[in-house]
Amino acid sequence: MRDLLPELYEETVRFPSGERVLEGRAVYHPTVERKGAVLLCPPHPDLGGNMGNNVVVGVGAYLALKGFVTLAFNYHTAGGSSAAAKFSTWENRRKWNDVPEVADVAAAFHELKRRSEGLEADVVGYSFGAHAAMEACRKGLILPRRLVGLCPPMDEIAGLPMEAIECPVSLLYGDRDFASPAERVLKMRGFLPDNFEVALLPDGDHFFIGQEQRVARVVADRLL
């Protein structure tokens, strides 16, 4: 990232999550006025998700340029965090009602708060990361100013008691997302509490390859 965006500072960090140690990457602009802090939650570690994901990196860099202190991290089974990963496929993935990564989200959020010197903190989760962040909010483990969920698969979030999430929430989907068909996304609007927004991104799928900057601008619009 430093080669692509030399004006940004990047710092590798390590912090505890229970008995485990997680690795993360803090990115910020040294001179732009600070707007806040943002935690970036990556996709499912069993499916290769980590803080190097294209959406996580693209959104994080864009927000850092806008003045946010960002922290991306690897779950305890990903990258250089302390446990070994077990890779799977979409069809054979671990059921997402078993989400031990929620504790990692909470640990990363509190590390971000510690590092960001009292700035208000938002959370942006992508795919499984959005689900894990919503679970952390629902359980009262984190209290962000705002939560943006990019493409949380609908089959996995359908049973969540959304009314337990108190902060404003934006759920953003590509209109060609294989995991969340547009018709179901639009129907979901009628069943969500008033603090939820649901929107479709035209010509977007689940992965947003080559569309990272466009997605980042949409996310930033919700946070600025």
C-alpha positions as CSV (number, residue, x, y, z in Angstrom):
1,M,0.0,0.0,0.0
2,R,2.8,2.4,0.7
3,D,4.0,2.1,-2.9
4,L,0.5,2.9,-4.2
5,L,-0.3,5.6,-1.7
6,P,3.0,7.0,-0.3
7,E,1.2,9.8,1.5
8,L,-0.4,7.3,3.9
9,Y,1.3,5.9,7.0
10,E,1.0,2.2,7.6
11,E,1.8,0.4,10.9
12,T,1.7,-3.3,11.7
13,V,0.1,-4.0,15.1
14,R,-0.5,-7.0,17.3
15,F,-3.0,-7.1,20.1
16,P,-4.8,-9.7,22.3
17,S,-8.1,-11.4,21.7
18,G,-8.6,-13.5,24.8
19,E,-5.7,-15.9,24.9
20,R,-4.9,-15.4,21.2
21,V,-2.9,-12.6,19.5
22,L,-4.2,-11.0,16.4
23,E,-2.3,-9.1,13.8
24,G,-3.6,-5.9,12.3
25,R,-2.7,-3.0,10.0
26,A,-3.3,0.6,11.1
27,V,-3.4,3.2,8.2
28,Y,-3.8,6.9,8.5
29,H,-2.8,10.2,6.8
30,P,-0.3,12.2,8.9
31,T,-1.5,15.7,8.1
32,V,-5.2,15.5,7.1
33,E,-7.6,16.6,9.8
34,R,-8.9,13.6,11.7
35,K,-12.5,12.8,11.0
36,G,-12.8,9.7,13.1
37,A,-11.7,6.0,13.3
38,V,-12.9,3.0,11.3
39,L,-12.5,-0.7,12.0
40,L,-12.5,-2.9,8.9
41,C,-13.7,-6.5,9.3
42,P,-12.6,-8.9,6.6
43,P,-14.4,-11.8,5.0
44,H,-14.6,-15.3,6.3
45,P,-11.2,-16.8,7.2
46,D,-12.2,-20.3,6.2
47,L,-12.7,-18.9,2.7
48,G,-9.3,-17.2,2.6
49,G,-10.6,-13.8,3.9
50,N,-8.0,-11.6,5.5
51,M,-7.0,-8.0,5.9
52,G,-5.4,-8.1,2.5
53,N,-8.7,-8.5,0.8
54,N,-9.3,-6.1,-2.2
55,V,-12.4,-4.4,-0.7
56,V,-10.8,-4.1,2.8
57,V,-7.6,-2.5,1.4
58,G,-9.4,-0.3,-1.0
59,V,-12.0,1.1,1.4
60,G,-9.4,1.5,4.2
61,A,-7.0,3.5,2.0
62,Y,-9.8,5.8,0.7
63,L,-11.0,6.5,4.2
64,A,-7.5,7.1,5.5
65,L,-7.1,9.7,2.7
66,K,-10.3,11.3,3.9
67,G,-8.9,11.7,7.5
68,F,-10.0,8.5,9.2
69,V,-7.6,6.3,11.3
70,T,-8.3,2.8,10.0
71,L,-7.6,-0.6,11.5
72,A,-7.9,-3.8,9.5
73,F,-7.1,-7.1,11.2
74,N,-6.8,-10.9,10.7
75,Y,-9.1,-13.2,12.6
76,H,-7.4,-15.7,14.9
77,T,-7.3,-18.3,12.2
78,A,-6.0,-16.0,9.4
79,G,-2.6,-14.7,8.3
80,G,-0.1,-14.1,11.1
81,S,-2.6,-14.3,13.9
82,S,-2.0,-17.0,16.4
83,A,-4.1,-20.1,15.2
84,A,-3.9,-22.1,12.0
85,A,-6.5,-21.6,9.3
86,K,-8.7,-24.4,7.9
87,F,-9.8,-23.5,4.4
88,S,-13.1,-24.5,2.9
89,T,-15.5,-23.7,0.1
90,W,-18.7,-21.6,0.0
91,E,-20.8,-24.8,-0.2
92,N,-19.0,-26.5,2.7
93,R,-18.3,-23.4,4.9
94,R,-18.8,-23.5,8.6
95,K,-22.3,-22.5,9.7
96,W,-22.2,-18.8,10.5
97,N,-24.4,-19.1,13.6
98,D,-21.1,-20.4,15.1
99,V,-19.1,-17.2,15.1
100,P,-16.1,-17.2,17.4
101,E,-14.7,-14.4,15.4
102,V,-17.1,-12.0,17.1
103,A,-14.6,-11.9,20.0
104,D,-11.9,-10.9,17.5
105,V,-14.1,-8.0,16.2
106,A,-14.6,-6.8,19.8
107,A,-10.9,-7.0,20.6
108,A,-10.0,-5.1,17.4
109,F,-12.6,-2.4,18.0
110,H,-11.2,-1.8,21.5
111,E,-7.7,-1.7,20.1
112,L,-8.8,0.9,17.6
113,K,-10.4,3.0,20.3
114,R,-7.2,2.8,22.4
115,R,-5.1,3.9,19.4
116,S,-7.3,6.7,18.1
117,E,-7.2,9.1,21.1
118,G,-10.9,9.5,21.8
119,L,-12.1,9.7,18.2
120,E,-15.6,8.4,17.5
121,A,-15.3,4.9,15.9
122,D,-17.3,3.4,13.0
123,V,-17.2,-0.2,11.8
124,V,-17.2,-1.4,8.1
125,G,-17.6,-5.1,7.6
126,Y,-17.4,-6.9,4.3
127,S,-19.3,-10.2,3.7
128,F,-18.8,-12.4,6.8
129,G,-17.1,-9.4,8.4
130,A,-20.4,-7.5,8.3
131,H,-22.2,-10.4,9.9
132,A,-19.6,-10.7,12.7
133,A,-19.7,-6.9,13.3
134,M,-23.5,-7.0,13.5
135,E,-23.3,-9.8,16.0
136,A,-20.8,-7.9,18.1
137,C,-23.1,-4.9,18.1
138,R,-26.1,-7.0,18.9
139,K,-24.4,-8.6,21.9
140,G,-23.3,-5.2,23.2
141,L,-19.6,-6.0,22.8
142,I,-19.0,-2.9,20.7
143,L,-20.7,0.5,20.4
144,P,-19.8,2.1,17.1
145,R,-21.1,5.5,16.0
146,R,-22.2,3.8,12.7
147,L,-22.0,0.4,11.1
148,V,-21.7,-0.2,7.3
149,G,-22.2,-3.8,6.1
150,L,-21.0,-4.6,2.6
151,C,-22.8,-7.7,1.2
152,P,-23.6,-9.6,4.4
153,P,-25.1,-12.9,3.0
154,M,-28.8,-12.8,3.7
155,D,-29.1,-16.4,4.6
156,E,-26.7,-15.8,7.5
157,I,-28.2,-12.6,8.9
158,A,-31.8,-13.4,8.4
159,G,-32.3,-14.8,11.9
160,L,-30.5,-12.0,13.7
161,P,-32.6,-9.8,16.1
162,M,-31.8,-6.6,14.3
163,E,-33.7,-4.5,16.8
164,A,-30.9,-5.2,19.3
165,I,-28.5,-3.1,17.2
166,E,-28.9,0.5,18.3
167,C,-26.5,2.4,16.0
168,P,-27.4,3.5,12.5
169,V,-26.7,0.7,10.0
170,S,-26.2,0.8,6.3
171,L,-26.4,-2.5,4.4
172,L,-25.0,-2.2,0.9
173,Y,-25.3,-4.9,-1.8
174,G,-24.2,-5.3,-5.4
175,D,-27.3,-5.8,-7.5
176,R,-25.7,-9.0,-8.9
177,D,-24.6,-10.5,-5.6
178,F,-24.8,-14.3,-5.9
179,A,-25.3,-14.7,-2.1
180,S,-28.0,-12.1,-1.8
181,P,-30.3,-11.7,-4.9
182,A,-31.5,-8.1,-5.4
183,E,-35.2,-9.1,-5.1
184,R,-34.6,-10.5,-1.6
185,V,-32.5,-7.5,-0.6
186,L,-35.3,-5.1,-1.6
187,K,-37.9,-7.1,0.3
188,M,-35.7,-7.1,3.4
189,R,-36.2,-3.3,3.7
190,G,-39.7,-3.8,5.0
191,F,-38.7,-6.0,7.9
192,L,-35.8,-3.9,9.4
193,P,-35.9,-1.3,12.2
194,D,-35.9,2.4,11.4
195,N,-32.2,2.7,12.1
196,F,-31.4,0.5,9.1
197,E,-30.7,1.6,5.5
198,V,-30.6,-0.9,2.6
199,A,-29.2,0.0,-0.8
200,L,-28.2,-1.7,-4.0
201,L,-25.0,-0.7,-5.9
202,P,-25.7,-0.9,-9.7
203,D,-23.5,-3.3,-11.7
204,G,-21.9,-4.7,-8.5
205,D,-21.4,-8.4,-7.5
206,H,-20.2,-9.8,-4.2
207,F,-16.5,-9.2,-4.9
208,F,-16.3,-5.7,-6.4
209,I,-13.0,-6.5,-8.2
210,G,-11.9,-3.4,-10.0
211,Q,-14.7,-1.4,-8.3
212,E,-13.0,-0.8,-4.9
213,Q,-12.8,3.0,-5.3
214,R,-16.5,3.2,-6.2
215,V,-17.5,1.1,-3.2
216,A,-15.2,3.2,-1.0
217,R,-16.9,6.4,-2.1
218,V,-20.3,5.0,-1.2
219,V,-19.0,3.9,2.2
220,A,-17.4,7.3,2.8
221,D,-20.7,9.0,2.0
222,R,-22.3,7.2,5.0
223,L,-19.5,8.1,7.4
224,L,-18.7,11.7,6.5
